[in-house]
Amino acid sequence: MDTRTLPKPRRAVGEEAKPFLPAPKLARAAQHVPSPPVATGAVVPKAAQGAASPKAVPSTAVLERLKTFSTLGNVNSPIPSDTQLAVGPTYIMQMINRSAQIYDKAGNAVGSPFDLGAFFGFATNSGTDPRVHYDAAVGRFYASYESNVAGGDEIQLAVSDDDPSGTWTRYNVGSNTSNIQHDQPKLGYSNNKVTLSWNTYDRAHTGDPDNGFRGVVTVVVTKAELVARGSITFTTFAPHTGKFQVVPAVSLSGIDDQLAMWHGENSTDVHVATITGVPGDPMQPVGRTDNTIAIGTADSPPMATQPAGGDANIKTNDGRPGPGNRRTHAGKPAGAAPRQPSASRGNAVGPRRSRRRTLRA
């Protein structure tokens, strides 16, 4: 699909608030045992103040503001605006709700804004929750999107060529027609994997997360195949009802393991998952280890009062974690756990069952 041939975003009249799906009440247990992958298959393109912590690595980076410019804005008007930005060496790509625009590093628009529904192969002015990242190691942009259609849902993953204003290749990495919503897909990557994770809800129980929540699904894609933009192999972990809002990390250095983190509401623990292996490689089967790290009480953010003219639909008290980065220094991840949890805290690791499926164009 070529961004230069896509329709422009449809400008909306008035605001459209997307339902806020709160966290379910997760039972706190001594063990957090992950679900095994339920499928490994192949798919082809779809047409604080004070002294720094002694464990902190001193930074030598210098922050300099080089350029300020206006970007696309909330063209379609859904609330919240879901603004996403990815920066490469030449181009900047913005996705916001159902619209996207590419800029050069001087802030000049490259081509016209385009509709994300059409970009991901859905109806124009449809879909939600875009994500976009630039992977400097391979010189590619990755993007994901939720179709949010009635009666089911679909998650699309797309990869650019070396020019994001040109041709992209997209893949269906998760879909259903059984009235299950794939809410808020998250996107991350490591040296050899690209990973997505999303919450699932039964739409028949909208507004009742304790009964409607169906668990977290995680999909792991072979990065080399994705970058080659041919058939891809991926492994899917079954929905896990003991997790919520799992965020795959973006690795800023050449680390094969994929880290992902989640934090339950009102929990005193942070949970870090380490995903190993490569989908489709019998010598490196995909596995997952869950580590539990005690952090003490972490209160949810307050619900801020909006200023005059502000939007009352914006919720500031969402305590779920946002995207995270991982960088290594002297062979140790800067974001690594300060200690390895003991076996009594519920580590789970090992090869997983899988079955293979192949989809061809």
C-alpha positions in Angstrom: 0.0 0.0 0.0 1.3 3.4 -1.0 0.7 6.4 1.3 0.6 8.7 -1.7 -2.5 7.1 -3.1 -4.6 7.2 0.1 -7.6 9.4 0.8 -7.3 12.5 3.0 -8.7 12.3 6.6 -12.3 13.2 7.0 -12.7 16.2 9.2 -15.3 15.6 11.8 -17.9 18.0 13.2 -18.0 17.8 17.0 -16.3 15.3 19.2 -16.6 11.6 19.4 -15.6 10.1 22.8 -14.2 6.6 22.7 -15.5 4.5 25.7 -12.9 4.3 28.4 -12.5 0.6 29.4 -11.3 0.5 33.0 -9.1 -2.1 34.5 -10.7 -5.3 35.9 -10.1 -6.3 39.5 -7.3 -8.8 39.2 -6.9 -11.3 42.0 -3.5 -10.9 43.7 -1.8 -14.3 43.8 1.6 -15.5 44.8 2.2 -16.9 41.3 1.8 -15.3 37.9 2.1 -18.2 35.5 1.9 -17.2 31.9 -0.2 -18.9 29.3 1.7 -20.9 26.7 1.6 -19.8 23.0 -1.4 -21.3 21.4 -0.2 -20.9 17.8 2.9 -20.4 15.8 2.1 -19.6 12.2 3.0 -17.7 9.0 1.0 -14.9 7.4 1.6 -13.0 4.2 0.8 -9.3 3.7 -2.8 -8.2 3.5 -3.6 -6.1 0.6 12.3 12.8 41.3 14.4 15.1 43.3 17.6 14.2 45.2 20.6 12.1 44.4 20.5 9.7 41.5 20.1 6.0 42.2 23.5 4.3 42.4 22.2 1.9 39.8 21.5 4.7 37.4 23.8 5.1 34.4 25.1 8.7 34.0 23.9 10.3 30.8 26.3 12.2 28.5 23.5 13.3 26.2 22.8 17.0 25.6 19.3 18.1 25.0 18.9 20.8 22.4 15.8 22.2 20.8 16.4 22.3 17.1 13.0 23.0 15.6 9.5 23.7 16.6 6.6 23.3 14.2 2.8 22.7 14.2 1.6 19.2 13.3 -1.6 17.6 12.1 -3.8 18.2 15.1 -6.9 16.3 16.1 -8.5 16.2 12.6 -11.1 13.5 13.4 -12.0 14.8 16.9 -12.3 11.5 18.8 -11.3 12.0 22.5 -8.7 11.2 23.7 -6.5 12.2 20.7 -4.1 9.2 20.8 -1.2 11.2 19.4 1.8 9.1 18.3 5.1 10.3 16.9 8.1 8.4 15.4 11.3 10.0 14.4 13.8 8.6 11.9 17.0 10.1 10.5 15.1 11.9 7.6 11.4 11.7 8.3 9.0 12.2 11.2 5.7 10.3 11.2 2.6 11.4 13.2 -0.5 9.3 13.7 -3.4 10.8 15.6 -6.7 8.9 15.9 -7.6 8.1 12.3 -5.2 10.4 10.5 -1.5 10.5 9.7 1.1 12.9 8.3 4.7 12.6 7.4 7.2 15.5 7.8 10.8 16.1 7.1 13.2 17.1 9.8 12.7 20.8 9.0 8.9 20.4 9.8 7.7 20.5 6.2 4.8 18.2 5.3 5.8 15.4 3.0 2.8 14.7 0.9 -0.8 15.1 2.1 -2.3 13.9 5.4 -4.0 10.5 4.9 -6.7 8.4 6.4 -5.5 5.6 8.7 -8.5 3.4 8.2 -7.6 3.2 4.5 -3.9 2.9 5.3 -4.6 -0.3 7.3 -7.1 -1.7 4.8 -10.3 -0.8 6.6 -13.1 1.6 5.7 -12.1 5.3 5.6 -12.6 7.2 8.9 -12.7 3.9 10.9 -10.5 2.3 13.5 -8.6 3.5 16.5 -5.5 3.3 18.8 -2.6 3.8 16.4 1.0 3.1 17.4 4.1 4.0 15.4 7.8 3.4 16.1 11.1 3.9 14.1 13.6 1.0 14.4 17.0 2.5 13.8 18.7 -0.9 13.7 16.9 -1.8 10.4 15.8 1.6 9.2 12.1 0.9 9.2 8.9 2.3 10.7 6.5 -0.1 12.3 2.8 0.8 12.9 -0.2 -1.0 14.4 -4.0 -0.2 14.5 -7.3 -1.6 15.8 -10.2 -1.9 13.4 -12.8 -1.6 16.1 -15.6 -2.9 13.9 -18.9 -4.1 15.1 -19.2 -7.8 15.8 -15.5 -8.4 16.2 -12.1 -6.8 15.8 -8.8 -6.9 14.0 -5.3 -5.8 14.7 -3.1 -4.8 11.8 0.7 -4.5 11.8 2.5 -2.5 9.1 6.1 -2.0 8.1 7.5 0.7 5.8 10.2 0.4 3.2 13.2 2.8 3.7 10.9 5.8 2.8 7.7 6.0 5.0 6.0 8.2 2.4 6.2 5.4 -0.1 5.1 1.7 0.1 4.1 -0.1 3.3 3.3 -3.8 3.8 0.6 -4.7 6.3 -0.4 -7.9 8.1 -3.4 -9.2 10.1 -1.9 -10.5 13.3 -5.2 -11.0 15.3 -8.9 -10.9 14.4 -12.2 -12.4 15.4 -15.9 -12.2 14.5 -17.2 -13.3 18.0 -17.9 -9.8 19.4 -14.5 -9.5 21.2 -12.8 -6.2 21.3 -8.9 -6.0 21.0 -8.5 -2.9 23.0 -5.4 -0.6 23.0 -2.8 -2.6 21.1 0.8 -1.9 22.3 3.8 -2.3 20.1 7.5 -2.9 20.9 10.5 -4.7 19.4 13.9 -6.2 20.2 16.8 -7.3 18.0 14.9 -10.2 16.5 11.3 -9.8 17.5 8.4 -7.4 17.0 5.8 -7.8 19.7 2.2 -6.6 20.1 -0.1 -7.0 23.2 -3.7 -5.9 23.7 -6.5 -6.3 26.2 -9.6 -8.3 25.1 -13.2 -7.5 26.2 -16.5 -9.2 25.4 -18.6 -6.4 23.9 -21.7 -7.9 25.4 -20.4 -6.7 28.8 -19.3 -3.2 27.8 -18.9 -1.1 31.0 -18.5 -4.2 33.2 -14.8 -5.0 33.1 -14.9 -7.6 35.8 -17.2 -9.8 33.7 -16.3 -8.5 30.2 -12.5 -8.7 30.5 -11.2 -11.8 28.6 -7.5 -11.4 29.2 -4.3 -10.1 27.5 -3.2 -11.5 24.2 0.5 -11.2 23.1 1.7 -11.8 19.6 5.5 -12.2 18.8 6.6 -11.8 15.1 9.9 -12.8 13.6 11.5 -9.4 12.9 13.8 -10.4 10.0 10.7 -11.7 8.0 8.7 -8.6 8.8 11.5 -6.3 7.6 11.8 -8.4 4.4 8.1 -7.7 3.9 7.2 -11.2 2.7 5.5 -14.0 4.6 5.9 -13.6 8.4 5.9 -16.2 11.2 4.3 -15.3 14.5 3.5 -16.9 17.9 0.4 -16.0 19.8 0.1 -16.4 23.6 -3.5 -17.3 24.7 -5.5 -14.6 26.6 -4.3 -14.3 30.1 -6.8 -13.0 32.6 -4.2 -12.4 35.3 -2.5 -9.7 33.4 -3.6 -6.2 32.2 -2.2 -3.6 29.9 1.0 -5.4 29.1 3.4 -3.0 27.4 6.2 -4.5 25.2 9.5 -2.5 25.5 11.3 -0.8 22.6 14.8 -2.0 22.6 17.4 0.7 21.8 20.3 -1.7 21.4 20.9 -5.2 19.9 19.2 -7.4 22.5 17.3 -10.5 21.4 15.1 -10.9 24.5 11.8 -9.0 24.3 10.8 -7.3 27.6 7.3 -6.4 28.5 5.9 -4.8 31.7 2.5 -4.5 33.4 1.3 -3.2 36.8 -2.0 -4.1 38.3 -4.2 -1.3 39.7 -3.4 -0.7 43.4 -0.8 -3.4 43.2 2.5 -3.1 45.1 4.4 -5.1 42.4 5.6 -4.5 38.9 5.7 -7.6 36.6 8.3 -7.9 33.9 8.0 -10.6 31.2 11.0 -11.8 29.2 10.1 -13.4 25.9 12.9 -15.5 24.3 13.3 -17.5 21.1 12.2 -16.9 17.5 8.8 -17.8 16.1 9.1 -20.8 13.7 12.7 -21.6 14.7 12.7 -25.1 16.2 16.2 -24.5 17.7 14.9 -21.4 19.5 11.3 -22.1 20.6 9.4 -19.1 22.0 9.1 -19.0 25.8 8.2 -16.5 28.4 9.5 -15.8 31.9 7.5 -13.7 34.4 9.3 -11.9 37.2 7.5 -10.1 40.0 9.3 -7.1 41.5 8.1 -5.4 44.7 7.9 -1.6 44.3 5.7 -0.7 47.3 2.5 1.3 47.0 1.9 3.1 43.7 -1.2 5.3 43.8 -3.2 6.1 40.7 -2.8 9.6 39.3 -5.4 12.2 40.4 -8.3 13.2 38.2 -7.2 16.7 37.2 -9.7 19.5 36.7 -9.7 20.6 33.1 -9.1 24.3 32.4 -11.7 26.6 30.9 -12.4 25.3 27.4 -10.9 21.9 28.2 -12.5 18.6 27.5 -14.3 16.8 30.3 -13.9 13.5 28.5 -10.1 13.5 29.1 -9.2 11.2 32.0 -6.0 11.9 33.7 -6.3 9.3 36.5 -5.3 6.2 34.3 -2.5 4.5 36.2 -1.6 2.0 33.5 2.0 2.1 32.3 2.9 3.7 29.0 5.5 2.7 26.4 9.0 1.9 27.8 12.5 1.8 26.3 15.3 -0.6 27.0 19.0 0.1 26.5 22.0 -1.9 27.5 25.2 -0.6 29.1 28.3 -2.8 29.7 26.2 -5.8 28.9 23.5 -5.2 31.4 20.0 -3.8 30.6 19.6 -0.4 32.2 16.0 -1.3 33.0 16.8 -4.7 34.4 15.4 -5.9 37.6 17.6 -5.0 40.6 17.4 -8.5 41.7 16.1 -11.8 40.4 12.9 -12.8 42.2 13.1 -16.1 44.0 11.3 -19.2 42.9 8.7 -18.5 45.6 7.6 -15.4 43.7 6.4 -17.4 40.8 8.9 -17.5 37.9 7.7 -19.6 35.0 9.9 -20.5 32.1 10.4 -23.3 29.5 9.5 -24.4 26.0 5.9 -24.0 25.0 3.4 -26.0 23.0 2.7 -24.6 19.6 0.9 -25.5 16.4 1.8 -24.1 12.9 -0.5 -22.4 10.5 0.2 -20.8 7.1 -1.7 -18.1 5.3 -0.7 -17.3 1.8 -1.6 -14.6 -0.6 
